């Protein structure tokens, strides 16, 4: 692989601790249209999934809702969420420190969320200056994880091949997307007792560990050459 020239970060649950807020707003919205959902269901079953995919799964279990109600429902949910993100959001523990240590690497954010939500989250936590406009939303690419095309889209836009990228993800959905895109992947597994890291990914349990992992990945080709492999 050589040096992982580009670091691609998921946003929710990897850089910012937005998932509790997202899960709470999803519960309010979904229950309003008769789809039973608790905030704990998001972390337990749907973490990293697209909102419409969650709606489809719940409709299969509990019956369909009026399709005309879904667009305004999602718009209201996201507006409420953005207001809360701007005032209540905090970075994932260790994320600020890891990003500061890795600031010499080109990096971008790759998320299933809308670009406005990504930007709001990064500004609210003071992480926006590290990424600039290198924000890649599934809504822009029209391609959602676990489909690998979102990661390929981001890599291409930044001028790198997938093999030159290292993705950092907290959800299994995202890890599988990046692996399928042909990237090296670090899985921030904050729930190791209940969540298994997919084969081929490197597991960490804290963002404080990330700089050392990146340094090790950078050195892999050097060590391989030294060993005559």
C-alpha positions in Angstrom: 0.0 0.0 0.0 2.8 2.5 0.8 2.1 5.6 2.9 -1.6 6.1 3.6 -1.6 9.4 1.9 -5.2 10.3 2.7 -7.2 9.8 5.9 -10.9 9.5 5.4 -13.0 9.9 8.6 -16.6 9.0 9.2 -18.3 11.8 11.2 -21.1 10.6 13.5 -19.7 8.4 16.3 -16.1 8.7 14.9 -15.4 12.4 15.2 -18.4 13.8 17.0 -20.7 12.3 19.6 -23.9 13.0 17.7 -25.5 9.6 17.8 -27.4 10.1 21.1 -28.9 13.3 19.7 -29.7 11.7 16.3 -31.3 8.7 18.0 -33.4 10.9 20.2 -34.7 13.0 17.3 -35.3 9.8 15.2 -37.4 8.4 18.0 -39.5 11.5 18.2 -40.1 11.6 14.4 -40.7 7.9 13.9 -43.2 7.5 16.7 -45.1 10.6 15.4 -46.0 8.6 12.3 -46.7 5.3 14.1 -43.4 3.6 13.8 -42.3 2.3 17.2 -38.7 3.3 17.8 -36.6 4.0 20.9 -33.3 5.8 21.0 -31.6 2.7 22.1 -32.7 0.9 18.9 -30.4 3.1 16.9 -27.2 2.1 18.7 -28.5 -1.5 19.1 -29.5 -2.2 15.5 -29.3 0.7 13.1 -26.1 2.6 13.9 -24.7 4.1 10.7 -27.7 3.2 8.6 -29.5 5.7 6.3 -32.7 7.2 7.7 -34.8 5.9 4.9 -33.4 2.4 5.3 -34.4 2.5 9.0 -37.9 3.6 8.0 -38.2 0.8 5.5 -37.1 -1.8 8.1 -39.7 -0.5 10.6 -42.4 -0.4 7.9 -41.7 -4.1 7.2 -42.4 -4.8 10.8 -45.2 -2.4 11.7 -46.9 -1.5 8.5 -46.4 1.3 5.9 -46.8 5.0 6.5 -48.0 7.6 4.1 -45.1 8.2 1.6 -46.1 11.8 1.3 -45.4 12.2 5.1 -41.8 11.0 4.9 -40.1 14.0 3.2 -41.5 16.6 5.6 -41.0 14.2 8.5 -37.3 13.9 7.6 -36.9 17.6 7.0 -38.4 18.5 10.4 -36.2 15.9 12.1 -33.0 17.2 10.5 -33.9 20.8 11.3 -34.5 19.9 15.0 -31.3 17.9 15.0 -29.2 20.7 13.4 -30.4 23.1 16.1 -29.3 20.7 18.8 -26.0 19.8 17.1 -25.1 23.5 17.1 -25.5 23.8 20.9 -25.1 20.4 22.5 -22.6 18.5 20.4 -19.2 17.4 21.7 -16.2 15.7 20.0 -15.6 12.0 20.5 -13.1 11.6 23.3 -9.6 11.7 21.8 -10.7 12.9 18.4 -9.3 16.4 18.7 -6.0 15.1 19.9 -5.8 12.5 17.2 -6.5 15.0 14.5 -3.9 17.4 15.8 -1.3 14.6 15.7 -2.3 13.7 12.2 -2.6 17.2 10.8 0.2 16.7 8.2 -1.9 14.1 6.4 -4.5 15.1 3.8 -7.9 14.2 5.2 -11.6 14.3 4.5 -14.9 13.4 6.0 -17.1 10.7 4.4 -20.6 10.5 5.9 -24.1 9.1 5.1 -25.5 12.3 6.5 -26.3 15.5 4.5 -23.5 18.0 4.0 -25.2 20.6 6.1 -25.3 18.2 9.1 -21.6 17.3 8.6 -20.6 21.0 8.5 -22.8 21.9 11.5 -21.2 19.1 13.5 -17.6 20.1 12.7 -18.2 23.8 13.3 -19.9 23.1 16.6 -16.9 21.0 17.8 -14.2 23.2 16.4 -13.0 20.5 14.0 -14.0 22.3 10.8 -10.7 24.0 10.1 -8.9 20.7 9.6 -11.2 19.6 6.8 -12.2 22.7 4.9 -14.5 21.8 2.1 -13.3 18.2 2.0 -16.7 16.9 3.1 -18.3 14.0 1.2 -22.0 13.3 1.8 -23.9 10.4 0.5 -26.7 12.8 -0.5 -24.2 14.5 -2.8 -22.8 11.3 -4.2 -26.3 9.7 -4.3 -24.6 6.6 -2.8 -24.9 5.4 0.8 -22.8 3.1 3.0 -22.5 0.1 3.0 -22.2 0.6 -0.8 -18.5 1.2 -1.4 -19.1 3.8 -4.0 -19.3 6.6 -1.5 -15.7 6.0 -0.4 -14.5 5.6 -3.9 -16.2 8.9 -4.8 -14.4 10.7 -2.0 -11.0 9.2 -2.8 -11.4 10.1 -6.5 -12.5 13.6 -5.7 -9.3 14.1 -3.5 -7.1 12.6 -6.2 -6.2 9.3 -4.5 -6.7 5.7 -5.3 -8.5 3.6 -2.7 -5.2 1.8 -1.9 -3.7 5.2 -0.9 -6.5 5.8 1.6 -7.0 4.8 5.2 -10.6 5.0 6.4 -11.6 5.5 10.1 -15.1 4.3 11.0 -17.0 3.5 14.1 -19.9 1.5 12.5 -19.8 -1.9 11.0 -21.8 -0.6 8.1 -19.1 2.0 7.4 -16.2 -0.4 7.9 -17.7 -2.8 5.4 -18.1 0.0 2.9 -14.5 1.1 3.1 -13.2 -2.5 3.0 -15.2 -3.2 -0.1 -13.9 0.0 -1.7 -10.4 -1.5 -1.4 -9.1 0.7 1.5 -7.3 -0.1 4.7 -9.7 0.5 7.6 -9.5 1.3 11.2 -12.6 0.4 13.2 -13.2 2.5 16.3 -15.0 -0.1 18.2 -16.4 1.6 21.3 -18.6 -1.4 22.1 -16.2 -4.3 21.8 -18.3 -6.5 24.2 -21.3 -6.5 21.8 -19.8 -5.5 18.4 -17.3 -7.6 16.3 -14.8 -5.9 14.1 -15.1 -7.2 10.5 -12.2 -9.3 9.2 -9.5 -7.2 7.5 -10.1 -4.0 9.7 -7.8 -2.8 12.5 -9.6 -2.4 15.8 -9.1 0.4 18.2 -11.2 1.2 21.2 -10.2 4.9 21.6 -9.3 7.7 19.2 -6.2 8.3 21.3 -4.8 5.1 19.8 -5.2 6.3 16.2 -1.9 8.1 15.6 0.1 5.1 16.6 -1.9 2.9 14.3 -1.4 5.3 11.4 2.3 5.3 12.1 2.4 1.5 12.1 0.5 1.3 8.8 2.9 3.8 7.2 5.9 1.7 8.3 4.5 -1.7 7.0 6.0 -1.4 3.5 9.3 -0.4 5.0 9.4 -3.3 7.4 8.3 -5.7 4.7 11.2 -4.6 2.4 13.6 -4.9 5.3 12.4 -8.4 6.0 12.9 -9.3 2.3 9.3 -9.9 1.7 
